[in-house]
């Protein structure tokens, strides 16, 4: 409920306006994310830090983490200084990509906390401190760029887009880290893909038509104005209309003069 909640609160508290298409985009984003979560497979049970270490050391996850880190560095040091003030996706993509590391760290620290209360020597395990450092660094980066985005762009746009990007990357990270896609059925695969495209449609409606004044009250007028919009004709059609008009007598020659 973070997407509709942020849209409603920003409308009442900050005076920001969300049109009908933006509201529809928020609803589609929530529906698509819900469908993805429903069809996503369950986590593989990992109970110790040693098991978590083996998961984090697998080549597939290391390659995925390296790609995310490279994308994040590219966004922070190259794209953010140039396009961060004008493109809402730059800062939010940084927050979402970093979210993959923060969620993985929370997963590992949850296992460490359970082991600590069970009497296991988790404080002597190096992975515990690596996860703590990763979590602090990732959350700090997320808060920094999320606040920058909120200072520049409309709150009712920031939270839905961030929610969609973050949810998609987190689910992808979980699938790659725990290899949950191996046990997915055809129905779950179709449901996940349909949910993802629903999210894309919601983000498109939310972002592409944010400047249009569309509501339930003025929807008939908007549709009527679209139907009555003048049709522009090119030179060929104008010449054909003049040639078919009854203004020029048929017994007189027709001369067309084109000036360049």
Secondary structure as UniProt FT lines:
FT   HELIX           2..13
FT   HELIX           20..39
FT   HELIX           49..56
FT   HELIX           59..74
FT   HELIX           75..79
FT   HELIX           80..83
FT   TURN            84..86
FT   HELIX           88..117
FT   TURN            118..119
FT   HELIX           122..124
FT   HELIX           126..152
FT   HELIX           155..178
FT   HELIX           180..183
FT   HELIX           186..208
FT   TURN            209..211
FT   TURN            216..218
FT   HELIX           219..227
FT   HELIX           235..244
FT   TURN            250..251
//
